[in-house]
Amino acid sequence: MAINSRFAVGVHILALLEIQKEGRLTSELIAGSVNTNPVVVRRIMSMLSKAGLVRTSPGVAGATLARPVHAITLLDVYKAVRDDDNDALFAIHDKPNPACLVGRNIQTALDKSFQQAQTAMEQELGRVTLDSVVFDIVQQDV
């Protein structure tokens, strides 16, 4: 699953845990909301748990947020579900043709812009807290 999908599902899971915090949410119930397989939910929940964003327990206990909703940023979620080795925001084909002027120089020409874009995105995600996302979700349904 691509980083953008894992990120969106991770935010979905956390928002659902906050909005439904009085109930018992299992991976099967969460999967129904996300409209995906419970295995996908469990995999992402594991990543969120390792990052200290959720507490999980097997069986009937379900899952809960591990931190206050205002203390979780979208950057926290992004970092939790990111595979640093394979999840660059932008990527260039691994083996462009070195005999071609563009092929041998494209990576260097784009590296700075790609890094600036990554930094800008992470700064914006760091400004948005989960409580503002939850607020927006609830307000849309009023």
N, C-alpha and C positions, 0 to 999 in steps of 0.2 A: 504494500500500500504506500502510495506517495506521501511525502511529508505534508502537503497541503490537505490531503484527506485525513491523515492521522491528527493533524492540528484541529481541523474542523470537528472531528468526532470527539477529540479530547475536550474541547470547549463545550460541546453539546453535553457530554457526560457530566462535567462539572456543574454546568448550569442546571441540569436536571436534578443532580444531587442537592443543590441549594433550594430549588423551587419545591422539590418533593421531600424535603428533609424530615418531615414528620412521618413519612411512610417508610416502608422497607423496600429498597430497590436492589434487586438481584441483577446479574448480568443479562438474564433473559428479558426482564422488564425494560432495562435500559436499551437492549438491542431492538426491542419493539419500537421504542421512540426514535432511535437512530435509523431504523429500518435496515439493519445489517445482521450478520450472524453473531450470536453470543460469543463465539471464539474471538472475533475481532474486538469486541468490547472487552473481554478479559485480557487480551494482549495489551490494549491501550491502557486499561485500568492498572495493569502491572507496571507500565512505564510511569503512569501518574503516581502510583504508590511509591516507587523507587525514588521519585523526585520529591516525596513528602507532601504531595498535594491531596491525596486521598488515603483513607484507612479502609482496608478491606478485611473481611472475615468470611470464612467459608460458611455455606449453608444459609440459615434464615437471617443472620445478622445483616447481610448485604454490605453496602459501602456508604461512607460518609466523607465529607470534606475534612481534611486534616488541619486546615488553617482557616481563619475567618475569611469570608468571601471578599472582603475589602483588601485582604493581604495577598491575594493571588492575582498576578498580572497575566495578560495574554503572552507576554514574553516567558513567564514561568512555564506555561503550557507548551509553547513552541519548543523551548529547550528540553522539556520532559519527553516529548515524542520525537525529537530529532535524532537521527543517526548521523553523527558528525562526519563519518567517513563517506556517506552516500547521499546526503541531503543538502547539497548546495542549492541556494535559491535559484541561481542560474548556472547552467552547465554548458560546456562546449564539447562537441564531439571529441572523443578521446584521441583519435588518431587522424587529424587532418593531414592532407598530403604535404609533406615537407618540400616537395619540388615546386609547389605552388606558392607564389608570393603571399597570397591571403592565407593559405593553409599553414605556413610556417610562422606567421606573425599574428594571427587572429587572437590567440589566447592572451598574449602580452598586451595587445591593443585594447582588449576588453576587461582585463583583470581589475584595473583601478575603478572603472565604472561599476562593475559587478560588486566589488567590495563596498563601494559607497552606497549602492542600493541596498545591500544586505544590512549595513549599519543603520541606514535610515529606517528600514522596516523594523529592525529590532528596537530602535529608540521609540518608534510609535507604539509597538506592542507593549513596551515597558510602561507607557503612560495610561494604558487602558486596563482597568481592574475588572475582575469577574463580576463584582456587584453592579457595575455600570452595564455590562452585557445582560445580566439578569433583569435589571430595571427595564432595559429596552425590550426584552422579550415579553415581560409582563405588560408593559404599556401598549404593545402592539395588539394585545388581545382584549383591551378594555373597550 
